[in-house]
Amino acid sequence: MPNYQQYQIFTIIAILSVLSDYYCYVNSQSINGSLSGFAPAVATWYGDPNGPGSGGACGFGGEVSNRPYNALVSAGNSNLFKFGKGCGSCYQVKCSQNAACSGYPITVTITDECPGNCNSDPIHFDLSGKAMGYLAKPGQADALRNAGRINIQYQRVPCYYNGTSITFRIDTGSNPNYLAFVTEYINGDGEIGSIQLLPSNSKNPLFMQQVFGATWKADIPIGIQGPYSVRITSLESRKTITAYNSIPANWQPGKYYVANVNF
């Protein structure tokens, strides 16, 4: 009898041990899945089927067609666009719930705003036609675009514009008393938290204000002149970098000036 009771006890312990191992395995799988970083979102697309989308609301213009964006861009709803503070941020997106989806992630940059119905979803990417096609299996780009609205997964990632420095494009409305420019190709966060303009003939920085998107402005006091250094603080990480003497004293509206640094 004692032997039978011992057998029962050992059997119960063995069963509990197996159940415990199974629970830990399932739970660890669940935890690892939640730590992957990807979360659900919705995607649509706009423009031409193989088109570059737009840089409109961010002020990037037609540059989204060229390197380093390569037309892999997206408009974002309010939770991505962030009143323009989200301009330049980078995300990995992928899809798997449509038969045409490849399941492989691509990286897109927020370069425009998707207002209206896009805000019916917590997170909504309105991709360029080219970016939408890149989510598809080979030969299935049109089939995926024809789906119109699809469920995707997304995660925030650092921007990395290999071999490209921060660039300032002077707004065409700028003059000796008013300086505004678009800032592009910021590594890391991609987003701008604040900008200070540092005149060469003054120790007092000029705190710039956001006009729209990635365009910021400053009123230039009488007597202040360039060359100007530009101090940028990123939105999320609050990292700061200074592009020394990046805007020359004889700057011109519409011109591009490339910094010698990046995050």
C-alpha positions as a printed NumPy array, in Angstrom:
array([[  0.   ,   0.   ,   0.   ],
       [  2.711,   2.508,   0.823],
       [  4.334,   1.7  ,  -2.522],
       [  1.045,   2.479,  -4.325],
       [  0.694,   5.813,  -2.482],
       [  4.27 ,   6.693,  -3.343],
       [  3.554,   5.86 ,  -6.992],
       [  0.522,   8.178,  -6.952],
       [  2.545,  10.983,  -5.41 ],
       [  5.355,  10.602,  -7.969],
       [  2.785,  10.535, -10.795],
       [  1.119,  13.733,  -9.583],
       [  4.497,  15.464,  -9.257],
       [  5.459,  14.388, -12.767],
       [  2.173,  15.686, -14.213],
       [  2.539,  19.014, -12.403],
       [  6.098,  19.296, -13.641],
       [  5.024,  18.738, -17.247],
       [  2.151,  21.223, -16.914],
       [  4.499,  23.757, -15.335],
       [  7.016,  23.381, -18.163],
       [  4.235,  23.713, -20.75 ],
       [  2.835,  26.82 , -19.066],
       [  6.258,  28.428, -18.89 ],
       [  6.869,  27.632, -22.576],
       [  3.539,  29.079, -23.706],
       [  3.93 ,  32.119, -21.463],
       [  7.485,  32.768, -22.652],
       [  6.316,  32.504, -26.26 ],
       [  3.626,  35.064, -25.507],
       [  6.091,  37.382, -23.783],
       [  8.623,  37.098, -26.601],
       [  5.901,  37.914, -29.106],
       [  4.908,  41.048, -27.199],
       [  8.545,  42.169, -27.073],
       [  8.974,  41.929, -30.842],
       [  7.915,  45.563, -31.104],
       [  5.308,  45.175, -33.819],
       [  1.775,  46.411, -33.151],
       [ -1.383,  46.388, -35.307],
       [ -2.252,  49.248, -37.646],
       [ -4.117,  49.963, -40.875],
       [ -2.652,  50.9  , -44.254],
       [ -4.04 ,  52.401, -47.432],
       [ -2.205,  54.01 , -50.349],
       [ -2.543,  57.101, -52.494],
       [ -1.287,  58.618, -55.727],
       [ -0.041,  56.631, -58.706],
       [  0.339,  52.839, -58.325],
       [  4.129,  53.121, -58.511],
       [  4.234,  56.743, -57.402],
       [  6.304,  58.451, -54.714],
       [  3.517,  59.811, -52.535],
       [  4.046,  63.36 , -51.313],
       [  6.126,  65.496, -48.993],
       [  3.478,  68.207, -48.886],
       [  2.419,  68.703, -45.267],
       [  6.001,  68.181, -44.06 ],
       [  7.478,  70.599, -46.585],
       [  9.663,  67.964, -48.264],
       [  8.097,  68.507, -51.673],
       [  9.137,  66.331, -54.597],
       [ 12.337,  65.224, -52.865],
       [ 10.523,  62.122, -51.623],
       [ 11.078,  60.624, -55.091],
       [ 14.843,  60.754, -54.695],
       [ 17.468,  59.202, -52.471],
       [ 17.508,  58.606, -49.598],
       [ 13.693,  58.387, -49.406],
       [ 13.396,  56.517, -52.701],
       [  9.601,  57.029, -52.591],
       [  9.305,  54.648, -49.602],
       [  7.255,  57.149, -47.645],
       [  3.902,  57.48 , -45.954],
       [  1.373,  60.019, -44.832],
       [  0.326,  59.505, -41.226],
       [ -2.815,  60.149, -39.26 ],
       [ -2.715,  62.522, -36.291],
       [ -1.024,  59.984, -33.998],
       [  1.847,  59.658, -36.467],
       [  1.936,  63.179, -37.917],
       [  1.833,  64.849, -34.46 ],
       [  0.993,  68.325, -35.794],
       [  4.072,  68.086, -38.004],
       [  6.441,  66.993, -35.226],
       [  6.252,  63.449, -36.626],
       [  7.731,  64.523, -39.96 ],
       [ 10.893,  62.562, -40.7  ],
       [ 10.197,  59.705, -38.276],
       [ 10.806,  56.167, -39.531],
       [  8.747,  52.996, -39.137],
       [  8.997,  49.4  , -40.203],
       [  5.725,  48.103, -41.649],
       [  4.758,  44.647, -42.862],
       [  1.611,  42.701, -43.708],
       [  0.662,  39.044, -43.489],
       [ -3.148,  38.826, -43.44 ],
       [ -3.639,  39.244, -47.194],
       [ -2.628,  36.459, -49.59 ],
       [ -0.542,  38.966, -51.564],
       [  1.502,  40.046, -48.508],
       [  5.149,  39.022, -48.352],
       [  5.352,  39.252, -44.56 ],
       [  8.702,  41.042, -44.836],
       [  9.092,  44.524, -43.306],
       [ 10.049,  47.666, -45.178],
       [ 11.067,  51.014, -43.676],
       [  9.063,  54.124, -44.515],
       [  9.428,  57.775, -43.511],
       [  6.519,  60.002, -42.475],
       [  6.496,  62.829, -45.033],
       [  2.852,  63.92 , -45.176],
       [ -0.419,  64.028, -43.245],
       [ -3.476,  61.813, -43.765],
       [ -6.406,  63.742, -42.24 ],
       [-10.116,  62.916, -42.109],
       [-11.048,  59.233, -42.219],
       [ -7.497,  58.156, -41.399],
       [ -8.185,  59.32 , -37.86 ],
       [-10.943,  56.72 , -37.475],
       [ -8.105,  54.277, -36.752],
       [ -5.658,  54.594, -33.857],
       [ -2.705,  54.204, -36.242],
       [ -3.142,  54.649, -39.985],
       [ -0.417,  54.726, -42.635],
       [ -1.399,  56.113, -46.048],
       [  1.505,  54.727, -48.044],
       [  2.897,  55.81 , -51.372],
       [  1.894,  53.491, -54.196],
       [  5.472,  52.27 , -54.403],
       [  5.667,  51.502, -50.674],
       [  2.378,  49.577, -50.774],
       [  3.705,  47.483, -53.622],
       [  6.895,  46.745, -51.709],
       [  4.831,  44.967, -49.024],
       [  3.715,  42.386, -51.568],
       [  5.122,  39.09 , -52.778],
       [  6.926,  39.257, -56.134],
       [  4.365,  39.825, -58.875],
       [  1.571,  40.571, -56.384],
       [  1.966,  44.348, -55.992],
       [ -1.142,  45.207, -58.009],
       [ -3.187,  42.569, -56.183],
       [ -2.215,  44.083, -52.834],
       [ -2.92 ,  47.622, -53.991],
       [ -6.322,  46.481, -55.286],
       [ -7.175,  45.372, -51.742],
       [ -7.23 ,  49.078, -50.859],
       [ -7.308,  48.916, -47.078],
       [ -5.243,  46.26 , -45.322],
       [ -4.242,  45.316, -41.794],
       [ -0.523,  45.697, -41.137],
       [  1.967,  45.569, -38.292],
       [  4.319,  48.451, -37.506],
       [  7.104,  49.45 , -35.18 ],
       [  9.124,  52.625, -34.676],
       [ 12.76 ,  52.326, -35.789],
       [ 15.701,  54.752, -35.907],
       [ 16.206,  56.546, -39.197],
       [ 19.48 ,  55.848, -40.938],
       [ 20.269,  57.802, -44.095],
       [ 23.532,  56.17 , -45.073],
       [ 26.016,  58.721, -46.389],
       [ 23.535,  61.613, -46.146],
       [ 24.03 ,  64.586, -43.839],
       [ 21.377,  66.851, -42.345],
       [ 20.222,  69.29 , -45.014],
       [ 18.63 ,  72.727, -44.706],
       [ 16.522,  74.102, -47.576],
       [ 15.941,  77.843, -47.223],
       [ 12.305,  78.863, -47.64 ],
       [ 11.683,  81.099, -50.653],
       [  9.998,  83.701, -48.436],
       [ 13.135,  84.276, -46.363],
       [ 14.835,  87.662, -46.249],
       [ 17.504,  89.417, -44.124],
       [ 14.957,  89.934, -41.326],
       [ 13.247,  86.541, -41.495],
       [ 14.862,  83.144, -41.967],
       [ 12.932,  79.897, -42.409],
       [ 14.077,  76.508, -43.618],
       [ 13.114,  72.859, -43.931],
       [ 15.357,  70.357, -42.143],
       [ 15.706,  66.869, -43.624],
       [ 17.584,  63.573, -43.346],
       [ 17.959,  63.467, -39.572],
       [ 19.325,  60.144, -38.349],
       [ 18.002,  58.539, -35.18 ],
       [ 14.642,  59.932, -34.057],
       [ 14.119,  61.727, -37.346],
       [ 11.755,  64.107, -35.555],
       [ 12.595,  67.664, -34.514],
       [ 11.887,  68.752, -30.948],
       [ 13.429,  72.224, -31.139],
       [ 15.884,  74.277, -33.205],
       [ 18.15 ,  77.135, -32.187],
       [ 19.869,  79.407, -34.676],
       [ 23.34 ,  80.503, -33.51 ],
       [ 24.587,  83.709, -35.195],
       [ 28.321,  84.123, -35.7  ],
       [ 28.326,  87.643, -34.267],
       [ 26.208,  87.039, -31.152],
       [ 26.328,  84.753, -28.146],
       [ 22.528,  84.811, -27.849],
       [ 20.76 ,  81.973, -29.677],
       [ 17.627,  82.628, -31.703],
       [ 14.909,  80.158, -30.717],
       [ 13.119,  79.069, -33.854],
       [  9.395,  78.328, -34.109],
       [  7.704,  75.623, -36.12 ],
       [  5.793,  77.022, -39.091],
       [  4.433,  73.723, -40.377],
       [  5.819,  70.237, -40.781],
       [  9.605,  70.351, -40.75 ],
       [  9.74 ,  74.077, -41.602],
       [ 10.964,  76.32 , -38.786],
       [ 11.444,  80.108, -38.682],
       [ 13.203,  82.878, -36.771],
       [ 12.989,  86.657, -36.882],
       [ 16.464,  88.096, -37.387],
       [ 17.204,  91.194, -35.246],
       [ 18.948,  94.151, -36.838],
       [ 22.702,  93.66 , -36.866],
       [ 22.585,  89.858, -36.556],
       [ 24.22 ,  87.984, -39.403],
       [ 25.644,  84.667, -40.489],
       [ 27.2  ,  82.337, -40.963],
       [ 24.731,  80.531, -38.738],
       [ 25.189,  77.339, -36.773],
       [ 22.075,  75.262, -36.165],
       [ 21.424,  73.397, -32.9  ],
       [ 18.813,  70.638, -33.221],
       [ 17.234,  68.734, -30.342],
       [ 15.386,  65.558, -31.287],
       [ 11.83 ,  65.051, -30.099],
       [ 11.909,  61.605, -28.473],
       [ 15.45 ,  61.014, -27.194],
       [ 16.141,  64.741, -26.553],
       [ 19.597,  64.349, -28.063],
       [ 21.219,  67.553, -29.282],
       [ 23.587,  68.155, -32.164],
       [ 25.094,  71.384, -33.507],
       [ 25.773,  71.867, -37.211],
       [ 28.439,  74.57 , -37.09 ],
       [ 28.431,  77.329, -39.722],
       [ 26.049,  75.327, -41.915],
       [ 24.157,  78.332, -43.272],
       [ 26.557,  80.857, -44.831],
       [ 26.373,  84.617, -44.422],
       [ 25.332,  85.   , -48.062],
       [ 22.568,  82.365, -47.929],
       [ 19.952,  82.503, -50.665],
       [ 16.237,  81.589, -50.674],
       [ 15.536,  78.222, -52.265],
       [ 19.104,  76.975, -51.828],
       [ 20.186,  73.786, -50.048],
       [ 22.901,  73.797, -47.401],
       [ 24.362,  70.517, -46.173],
       [ 25.622,  70.17 , -42.607],
       [ 28.835,  68.343, -41.833],
       [ 27.213,  66.277, -39.057],
       [ 24.332,  63.933, -38.304],
       [ 23.011,  62.136, -35.249]])
